[in-house]
Amino acid sequence: MPNSQVKRAIDETIGNEPLMNEAFVQKVLDGKKRSKKRMPFLQPAFIFLLFLAVGTILYIIPQSDEQLAVDTEEEDVYLAKPEHLKDMFIQNRKESRIMFVFNNGTLHYKSDTRIYLEKPKSEDEKPYSGELIEETYTNIQIETKDNQYFITGDDSFSWTLTRTAPRILVDEKGNEYIIPYAFENKPQLSDVLLDDEIQSLGIYKIGGIGTYAYILEEDLGEITELFSQATVYEEFIDLERSEYMINIEYKNGEKGRLELWLKEGNKEGFVIKNDVINNTWTTFKIPKALTDHFYQLAEKIKLIDSK
């Protein structure tokens, strides 16, 4: 409404005597305009604060649920289950030559502190210093509670392990042991022994003086065929140690190494392949014909080293 109309309306209401002049009317109108200018500012601010409060509440509730889920998952990582120790190999964290192997209801213990000499001074002298201790515990039963494994066996055998990290177990005496991989991330073991066609193959004695003995080139085809007949072996190998390593060069340019285990008495042979990426070992039983080839190479090394 224009200023003159406002003034006329007021004059008509109170009579001909004007009580309000133009300046007063202008102040009234200016005050009304200032009131209208404040509302657009205050109203969005209030709505923003309201949305912020509601949004915060809606955000906190899901976050709490998510955090609880994360905490639960972290706790579950260390839970103990009886099946965790099935066919499991655990090793002393400080002394790698102390180890336990769970296999088919039996627990195998091995402590090997032997250090092999390059060459004994006489035939009567032991070829090593230190000692080998092996023990076997049968009828192994495993019960669990929370993060603990309660292991019992024949002859009052009892052992408790506590899982303190995904790959660490601690016994009652505070000894720490490490496992190859977290139980929840058990990798699929590969039954593939050779990575490609063999270009050359030789063996050397572990702890020896570095003498190699090689398969003849004309025999490589037969050796490759015999390797293809090897089968995964899931039983515990009751041998003192692997004495030889096999070095293989493949035709694709890659190289590989296998541990070679030979049983003198019954001429059995095994090779162990290490999967470096998954930190696993797979044992293969090799055919007798292949075992014979490796025995011949081992005899060559002994003959060369004895000179």
C-alpha contacts under 8 A as a table, 3 or more apart, distances in Angstrom:
res1	aa1	res2	aa2	distance
1	M	5	Q	6.65
1	M	6	V	6.78
2	P	5	Q	5.45
2	P	6	V	6.50
3	N	6	V	5.19
3	N	7	K	6.30
3	N	22	E	7.82
3	N	25	V	7.17
3	N	26	Q	7.24
4	S	7	K	5.14
4	S	8	R	6.12
5	Q	8	R	5.03
5	Q	9	A	6.09
6	V	9	A	5.19
6	V	10	I	6.32
6	V	25	V	7.63
7	K	10	I	5.17
7	K	11	D	6.16
7	K	20	M	7.62
7	K	21	N	7.72
7	K	22	E	7.27
7	K	25	V	6.96
8	R	11	D	5.02
8	R	12	E	6.06
9	A	12	E	5.17
9	A	13	T	6.21
10	I	13	T	5.05
10	I	14	I	6.31
11	D	14	I	5.39
11	D	15	G	5.46
11	D	16	N	5.96
11	D	17	E	7.06
11	D	18	P	5.67
11	D	19	L	7.82
12	E	15	G	5.19
12	E	16	N	6.82
14	I	17	E	7.12
14	I	18	P	7.53
15	G	18	P	7.26
18	P	21	N	6.97
20	M	23	A	7.95
20	M	24	F	5.99
20	M	25	V	6.81
21	N	24	F	5.58
21	N	25	V	6.55
22	E	25	V	5.23
22	E	26	Q	6.20
23	A	26	Q	5.16
23	A	27	K	6.42
24	F	27	K	5.16
24	F	28	V	6.47
25	V	28	V	5.18
25	V	29	L	6.33
26	Q	29	L	5.14
26	Q	30	D	6.02
27	K	30	D	5.03
27	K	31	G	6.12
28	V	31	G	5.20
28	V	32	K	6.37
29	L	32	K	5.07
29	L	33	K	6.31
30	D	33	K	5.08
30	D	34	R	6.22
31	G	34	R	5.08
31	G	35	S	6.28
32	K	35	S	5.16
32	K	36	K	6.40
33	K	36	K	5.13
33	K	37	K	6.31
34	R	37	K	5.06
34	R	38	R	6.47
35	S	38	R	5.36
35	S	39	M	6.86
36	K	39	M	5.68
36	K	40	P	7.52
37	K	40	P	6.25
37	K	41	F	7.42
38	R	41	F	5.51
38	R	42	L	6.32
39	M	42	L	5.20
39	M	43	Q	5.82
40	P	43	Q	5.59
40	P	44	P	6.72
41	F	44	P	6.02
41	F	45	A	6.54
42	L	45	A	5.22
42	L	46	F	6.19
43	Q	46	F	5.26
43	Q	47	I	6.30
44	P	47	I	5.01
44	P	48	F	5.95
45	A	48	F	5.08
45	A	49	L	6.27
46	F	49	L	5.23
46	F	50	L	6.21
47	I	50	L	5.02
47	I	51	F	6.16
48	F	51	F	5.19
48	F	52	L	6.06
49	L	52	L	4.95
49	L	53	A	6.19
50	L	53	A	5.27
50	L	54	V	6.30
51	F	54	V	5.15
51	F	55	G	5.82
52	L	55	G	5.07
52	L	56	T	6.03
53	A	56	T	5.20
53	A	57	I	6.46
54	V	57	I	5.24
54	V	58	L	6.30
55	G	58	L	5.09
55	G	59	Y	5.99
56	T	59	Y	5.04
56	T	60	I	6.09
57	I	60	I	5.27
57	I	61	I	6.49
58	L	61	I	5.67
58	L	62	P	7.05
59	Y	62	P	5.87
59	Y	63	Q	6.30
60	I	63	Q	5.13
60	I	64	S	6.14
61	I	64	S	5.33
61	I	65	D	6.64
62	P	65	D	5.12
62	P	66	E	6.20
63	Q	66	E	5.01
63	Q	67	Q	6.04
64	S	67	Q	5.13
64	S	68	L	6.15
65	D	68	L	5.12
65	D	69	A	6.25
66	E	69	A	5.02
66	E	70	V	6.26
67	Q	70	V	5.01
67	Q	71	D	6.10
68	L	71	D	5.08
68	L	72	T	6.05
69	A	72	T	5.09
69	A	73	E	6.17
70	V	73	E	5.08
70	V	74	E	6.23
71	D	74	E	5.10
71	D	75	E	6.28
72	T	75	E	5.11
72	T	76	D	6.09
73	E	76	D	4.99
73	E	77	V	6.30
74	E	77	V	5.34
74	E	78	Y	7.51
75	E	78	Y	5.93
75	E	79	L	7.07
76	D	79	L	5.18
77	V	166	P	6.42
77	V	184	E	7.49
78	Y	147	N	5.85
78	Y	163	R	6.02
78	Y	164	T	6.74
78	Y	165	A	6.16
78	Y	166	P	5.90
79	L	146	D	5.52
79	L	147	N	4.55
79	L	148	Q	7.71
79	L	163	R	7.42
80	A	84	H	7.27
80	A	144	T	5.92
80	A	145	K	6.72
80	A	146	D	6.06
80	A	147	N	4.61
80	A	148	Q	5.73
80	A	149	Y	6.36
80	A	163	R	6.95
81	K	84	H	5.54
81	K	143	E	7.80
81	K	144	T	5.94
81	K	149	Y	7.56
82	P	85	L	6.22
82	P	86	K	7.58
82	P	142	I	5.62
82	P	143	E	6.04
82	P	144	T	6.27
82	P	149	Y	7.31
83	E	86	K	5.30
84	H	88	M	7.37
84	H	183	F	5.96
85	L	88	M	4.95
85	L	102	F	6.41
86	K	102	F	6.15
86	K	103	N	6.54
86	K	104	N	7.58
87	D	101	V	6.89
87	D	102	F	4.93
87	D	103	N	4.63
87	D	104	N	7.09
88	M	101	V	5.85
88	M	102	F	5.25
88	M	103	N	7.23
88	M	179	I	7.80
89	F	99	M	7.30
89	F	100	F	5.90
89	F	101	V	4.54
89	F	102	F	6.48
89	F	179	I	6.48
89	F	180	P	7.44
90	I	99	M	5.77
90	I	100	F	5.34
90	I	101	V	6.45
90	I	177	Y	6.13
90	I	178	I	5.67
90	I	179	I	4.87
90	I	180	P	7.43
91	Q	95	E	7.80
91	Q	96	S	5.84
91	Q	97	R	7.52
91	Q	98	I	6.06
91	Q	99	M	4.35
91	Q	100	F	6.43
91	Q	177	Y	5.24
91	Q	178	I	5.39
91	Q	179	I	6.59
92	N	95	E	5.25
92	N	96	S	5.39
92	N	97	R	7.39
92	N	98	I	5.47
92	N	99	M	6.00
92	N	175	N	7.41
92	N	176	E	6.09
92	N	177	Y	4.39
92	N	178	I	6.38
93	R	96	S	6.30
93	R	176	E	5.56
93	R	177	Y	4.87
93	R	178	I	5.65
94	K	176	E	7.63
95	E	98	I	5.91
96	S	99	M	7.02
97	R	110	K	7.61
97	R	111	S	5.73
97	R	112	D	5.43
97	R	113	T	6.71
98	I	109	Y	7.70
98	I	110	K	5.78
98	I	111	S	4.38
98	I	112	D	6.61
99	M	109	Y	6.00
99	M	110	K	5.47
99	M	111	S	6.57
100	F	107	L	6.73
100	F	108	H	5.50
100	F	109	Y	4.64
100	F	110	K	6.47
101	V	107	L	5.68
101	V	108	H	5.06
101	V	109	Y	6.69
101	V	236	F	7.88
102	F	105	G	7.04
102	F	106	T	5.89
102	F	107	L	4.65
102	F	108	H	6.49
103	N	106	T	5.28
103	N	107	L	6.37
103	N	108	H	7.83
103	N	235	E	6.86
103	N	236	F	6.46
104	N	235	E	7.81
105	G	138	T	6.44
105	G	139	N	5.42
105	G	140	I	4.91
105	G	141	Q	7.21
106	T	136	T	7.00
106	T	137	Y	5.73
106	T	138	T	4.64
106	T	139	N	6.11
106	T	140	I	5.62
107	L	136	T	5.81
107	L	137	Y	5.04
107	L	138	T	6.48
107	L	140	I	6.79
108	H	134	E	7.43
108	H	135	E	6.06
108	H	136	T	4.69
108	H	137	Y	6.47
109	Y	133	I	7.94
109	Y	134	E	5.54
109	Y	135	E	5.03
109	Y	136	T	6.14
110	K	132	L	7.39
110	K	133	I	5.73
110	K	134	E	4.54
110	K	135	E	6.60
111	S	132	L	5.83
111	S	133	I	5.07
111	S	134	E	6.48
112	D	130	G	7.76
112	D	131	E	6.11
112	D	132	L	4.47
112	D	133	I	6.35
113	T	129	S	7.93
113	T	130	G	5.11
113	T	131	E	5.43
113	T	132	L	6.32
114	R	128	Y	5.93
114	R	129	S	5.28
114	R	130	G	4.17
114	R	131	E	5.17
114	R	132	L	6.56
115	I	128	Y	5.24
115	I	129	S	5.24
115	I	130	G	6.28
116	Y	127	P	5.81
116	Y	128	Y	4.04
116	Y	129	S	6.50
116	Y	207	G	6.49
117	L	120	P	6.32
117	L	127	P	5.44
117	L	128	Y	5.23
117	L	129	S	7.61
117	L	207	G	7.81
118	E	127	P	7.85
118	E	207	G	7.09
118	E	208	G	6.14
118	E	209	I	6.69
119	K	127	P	6.97
120	P	123	E	6.97
120	P	125	E	5.98
120	P	126	K	6.86
120	P	127	P	5.32
121	K	125	E	6.55
122	S	125	E	5.37
123	E	126	K	7.86
126	K	129	S	7.38
137	Y	140	I	6.98
137	Y	153	G	6.37
137	Y	154	D	6.74
137	Y	157	F	7.39
138	T	153	G	5.79
138	T	154	D	5.75
139	N	152	T	7.99
139	N	153	G	5.12
139	N	154	D	5.87
140	I	151	I	6.80
140	I	152	T	5.65
140	I	153	G	4.44
140	I	154	D	7.34
141	Q	151	I	5.77
141	Q	152	T	5.31
141	Q	153	G	6.19
142	I	149	Y	6.53
142	I	150	F	5.66
142	I	151	I	4.69
142	I	152	T	6.62
143	E	149	Y	5.90
143	E	150	F	5.11
143	E	151	I	6.60
144	T	147	N	7.31
144	T	148	Q	5.55
144	T	149	Y	4.64
144	T	150	F	5.89
145	K	148	Q	5.42
145	K	149	Y	6.89
147	N	162	T	5.80
147	N	163	R	5.29
147	N	164	T	7.57
148	Q	160	T	6.97
148	Q	161	L	5.68
148	Q	162	T	4.41
148	Q	163	R	6.14
149	Y	160	T	5.63
149	Y	161	L	5.11
149	Y	162	T	6.34
150	F	158	S	7.51
150	F	159	W	6.24
150	F	160	T	4.76
150	F	161	L	6.76
151	I	157	F	7.96
151	I	158	S	5.66
151	I	159	W	5.03
151	I	160	T	5.93
151	I	161	L	7.97
152	T	156	S	7.16
152	T	157	F	5.32
152	T	158	S	4.46
152	T	159	W	6.41
153	G	156	S	6.24
153	G	157	F	4.82
153	G	158	S	6.60
154	D	157	F	5.83
159	W	171	D	7.33
159	W	172	E	7.69
160	T	171	D	5.68
160	T	172	E	6.22
161	L	169	L	5.90
161	L	170	V	5.36
161	L	171	D	4.54
161	L	172	E	6.98
162	T	169	L	5.38
162	T	170	V	5.12
162	T	171	D	6.32
163	R	166	P	7.23
163	R	167	R	7.83
163	R	168	I	6.03
163	R	169	L	4.58
163	R	170	V	6.51
164	T	168	I	5.87
164	T	169	L	6.04
164	T	170	V	7.07
165	A	168	I	5.01
165	A	169	L	7.26
166	P	181	Y	7.96
166	P	182	A	5.12
166	P	183	F	7.32
167	R	178	I	5.62
167	R	179	I	5.28
167	R	180	P	7.18
167	R	181	Y	6.09
167	R	182	A	5.13
167	R	183	F	7.73
168	I	176	E	6.75
168	I	177	Y	5.72
168	I	178	I	4.76
168	I	179	I	6.57
169	L	176	E	5.76
169	L	177	Y	5.09
169	L	178	I	6.31
169	L	179	I	7.94
170	V	173	K	7.93
170	V	174	G	5.76
170	V	175	N	5.53
170	V	176	E	4.52
170	V	177	Y	6.15
171	D	174	G	5.41
171	D	175	N	5.53
171	D	176	E	6.77
172	E	175	N	7.45
179	I	182	A	7.22
180	P	279	N	5.81
180	P	280	T	6.60
181	Y	185	N	6.71
181	Y	186	K	6.47
181	Y	278	N	7.62
181	Y	279	N	6.99
182	A	185	N	5.30
182	A	186	K	6.53
183	F	186	K	5.50
187	P	278	N	6.63
189	L	280	T	7.53
189	L	282	T	7.02
190	S	193	L	8.00
190	S	282	T	7.49
191	D	231	T	7.76
191	D	232	V	6.42
191	D	282	T	7.71
192	V	195	D	7.26
193	L	227	F	7.47
193	L	228	S	7.67
193	L	230	A	7.89
193	L	273	K	7.10
193	L	284	F	7.86
194	L	197	E	7.45
194	L	227	F	7.56
194	L	228	S	7.96
195	D	250	Y	7.53
196	D	250	Y	5.75
196	D	251	K	6.78
196	D	252	N	6.85
197	E	224	T	7.14
197	E	250	Y	5.65
197	E	251	K	5.77
197	E	252	N	7.78
198	I	201	L	7.14
198	I	220	L	6.88
198	I	224	T	6.72
198	I	248	I	6.85
198	I	249	E	6.19
198	I	250	Y	4.59
198	I	251	K	6.00
199	Q	220	L	7.70
199	Q	248	I	7.50
199	Q	249	E	5.37
199	Q	250	Y	4.84
199	Q	251	K	5.04
200	S	214	Y	7.70
200	S	215	I	7.31
200	S	217	E	7.19
200	S	220	L	7.40
200	S	248	I	5.93
200	S	249	E	5.24
200	S	250	Y	6.99
201	L	214	Y	5.78
201	L	215	I	5.76
201	L	220	L	8.00
201	L	246	I	7.04
201	L	247	N	5.79
201	L	248	I	4.67
201	L	249	E	6.50
202	G	212	Y	6.24
202	G	213	A	5.38
202	G	214	Y	4.01
202	G	215	I	6.10
202	G	246	I	5.86
202	G	247	N	5.40
202	G	248	I	6.74
203	I	212	Y	5.59
203	I	213	A	5.54
203	I	214	Y	6.50
203	I	244	Y	6.47
203	I	245	M	5.51
203	I	246	I	4.45
203	I	247	N	5.99
203	I	297	L	7.26
203	I	298	A	7.80
204	Y	208	G	7.54
204	Y	210	G	6.42
204	Y	211	T	5.81
204	Y	212	Y	4.75
204	Y	213	A	6.65
204	Y	244	Y	5.59
204	Y	245	M	5.64
204	Y	246	I	6.86
204	Y	298	A	7.97
204	Y	301	I	7.47
205	K	208	G	5.02
205	K	209	I	7.73
205	K	210	G	7.02
205	K	211	T	7.15
205	K	212	Y	7.80
205	K	243	E	5.84
205	K	244	Y	4.50
205	K	245	M	6.53
205	K	298	A	7.89
205	K	301	I	7.60
206	I	242	S	7.84
206	I	243	E	5.41
206	I	244	Y	5.26
206	I	245	M	6.59
208	G	211	T	7.19
209	I	305	D	7.57
211	T	301	I	6.25
211	T	304	I	7.62
211	T	305	D	7.30
212	Y	301	I	6.80
213	A	297	L	5.54
213	A	298	A	7.51
213	A	300	K	6.71
213	A	301	I	6.32
214	Y	297	L	7.04
215	I	219	D	6.61
215	I	220	L	6.85
215	I	297	L	7.70
216	L	219	D	5.35
216	L	220	L	6.75
217	E	220	L	5.40
218	E	221	G	7.05
219	D	222	E	5.42
219	D	223	I	6.22
220	L	223	I	4.92
220	L	224	T	6.07
221	G	224	T	5.23
221	G	225	E	6.37
222	E	225	E	5.11
222	E	226	L	6.23
223	I	226	L	5.09
223	I	227	F	6.18
223	I	290	L	6.77
224	T	227	F	5.14
224	T	228	S	6.43
225	E	228	S	5.19
225	E	229	Q	6.89
226	L	229	Q	5.27
226	L	230	A	7.02
226	L	286	I	7.61
226	L	287	P	6.59
226	L	289	A	7.44
226	L	290	L	6.06
227	F	230	A	5.36
227	F	286	I	6.78
227	F	287	P	7.76
227	F	290	L	7.45
229	Q	286	I	7.06
229	Q	287	P	6.73
230	A	284	F	5.93
230	A	285	K	5.55
230	A	286	I	4.53
230	A	287	P	6.25
231	T	284	F	5.23
231	T	285	K	5.45
231	T	286	I	6.84
232	V	282	T	7.09
232	V	283	T	5.83
232	V	284	F	4.41
232	V	285	K	6.36
233	Y	282	T	7.84
233	Y	283	T	5.34
233	Y	284	F	5.11
233	Y	285	K	5.75
234	E	283	T	7.06
239	L	242	S	7.60
239	L	261	W	7.75
239	L	263	K	7.47
241	R	261	W	7.34
242	S	245	M	7.86
242	S	259	E	6.47
242	S	260	L	5.87
242	S	261	W	4.77
242	S	262	L	7.46
243	E	260	L	6.84
243	E	261	W	6.58
243	E	262	L	7.85
244	Y	259	E	6.32
244	Y	260	L	5.18
244	Y	261	W	7.01
245	M	257	R	6.83
245	M	258	L	5.85
245	M	259	E	4.74
245	M	260	L	5.54
246	I	257	R	5.46
246	I	258	L	5.01
246	I	259	E	6.18
246	I	260	L	6.54
247	N	255	K	7.46
247	N	256	G	6.07
247	N	257	R	4.82
247	N	258	L	6.83
248	I	255	K	5.66
248	I	256	G	5.11
248	I	257	R	6.13
249	E	253	G	6.80
249	E	254	E	6.17
249	E	255	K	4.62
249	E	256	G	6.56
250	Y	253	G	5.51
250	Y	254	E	5.38
250	Y	255	K	6.00
250	Y	256	G	7.86
251	K	254	E	7.29
257	R	273	K	7.34
258	L	271	V	6.06
258	L	272	I	5.58
258	L	273	K	5.21
258	L	274	N	7.36
259	E	271	V	5.28
259	E	272	I	4.97
259	E	273	K	6.78
260	L	269	G	7.39
260	L	270	F	5.97
260	L	271	V	4.65
260	L	272	I	6.75
261	W	269	G	5.71
261	W	270	F	4.99
261	W	271	V	6.03
262	L	267	K	6.82
262	L	268	E	6.05
262	L	269	G	4.68
262	L	270	F	6.56
262	L	291	T	7.53
262	L	295	Y	7.79
263	K	266	N	6.14
263	K	267	K	5.27
263	K	268	E	5.15
263	K	269	G	6.27
264	E	267	K	5.42
264	E	268	E	7.53
265	G	268	E	7.98
267	K	288	K	7.24
267	K	291	T	7.03
267	K	292	D	7.65
268	E	286	I	7.91
268	E	288	K	6.66
268	E	291	T	6.73
269	G	285	K	6.21
269	G	286	I	5.72
269	G	287	P	7.48
269	G	288	K	7.14
269	G	291	T	5.23
270	F	283	T	6.83
270	F	284	F	5.59
270	F	285	K	4.55
270	F	286	I	5.57
271	V	283	T	5.92
271	V	284	F	5.35
271	V	285	K	6.60
271	V	286	I	7.09
272	I	281	W	6.40
272	I	282	T	5.57
272	I	283	T	4.46
272	I	284	F	6.19
273	K	281	W	5.55
273	K	282	T	5.31
273	K	283	T	6.53
273	K	284	F	7.97
274	N	279	N	7.03
274	N	280	T	5.80
274	N	281	W	4.48
274	N	282	T	6.59
275	D	278	N	5.67
275	D	279	N	5.53
275	D	280	T	5.18
275	D	281	W	6.13
275	D	282	T	7.98
276	V	279	N	4.91
276	V	280	T	6.95
286	I	290	L	6.46
286	I	291	T	6.63
287	P	290	L	5.41
287	P	291	T	6.34
288	K	291	T	4.84
288	K	292	D	6.15
289	A	292	D	5.16
289	A	293	H	6.59
290	L	293	H	5.11
290	L	294	F	6.54
291	T	294	F	5.19
291	T	295	Y	6.23
292	D	295	Y	5.00
292	D	296	Q	6.31
293	H	296	Q	5.29
293	H	297	L	6.53
294	F	297	L	5.02
294	F	298	A	6.11
295	Y	298	A	4.97
295	Y	299	E	6.20
296	Q	299	E	5.16
296	Q	300	K	6.39
297	L	300	K	5.07
297	L	301	I	6.44
298	A	301	I	5.18
298	A	302	K	6.36
299	E	302	K	5.06
299	E	303	L	6.16
300	K	303	L	5.11
300	K	304	I	6.21
301	I	304	I	5.18
301	I	305	D	6.03
302	K	305	D	5.19
302	K	306	S	6.07
303	L	306	S	5.30
303	L	307	K	6.85
304	I	307	K	5.68
